[in-house]
Amino acid sequence: MAQQLLLVTARRKLSLACDDCISTVFKRKLGRCKICALQLSLLSLICWPLWYWLYADSPKSVESIALLFFSGAFTGLLLLHLVVWVVRRIAG
């Protein structure tokens, strides 16, 4: 009972969707958490056009480099989620 209460409290604080996201290590969450994948998709879809619209003409500015870094990180983590999801589907 106390452990369930602790998980519910942690889920509310971290706004995570499932028990896997709270109680397991990073490797086990990859490819399983739909909320994470949707958030990364949304962030990627926002950041790349934003960079192109605002900073494509000045790619050496600090703001441009920072937005490129974040866009690349969001997209890279999304691709990692998708690759692990496909591998888990194939492996069973």
SULMO-V251963 format. One record per pair of residues at least 6 apart in sequence whose ideal C-beta (glycine too) atoms are under 6 Angstrom apart, sorted by sequence separation. I is the first residue (numbers start at 1). J is the second residue. If there is no record, write none. Layout:
# SULMO-V251963
I&J + I&J
This chain:
# SULMO-V251963
16&22 + 58&64 + 21&29 + 55&64 + 11&22 + 10&22 + 20&32 + 21&33 + 7&22 + 51&67 + 17&35 + 51&71 + 47&70 + 48&71 + 47&71 + 44&74 + 43&74 + 44&75 + 40&74 + 44&78 + 40&77 + 40&78 + 37&81 + 31&81 + 30&81 + 31&84 + 30&84 + 31&85 + 31&88
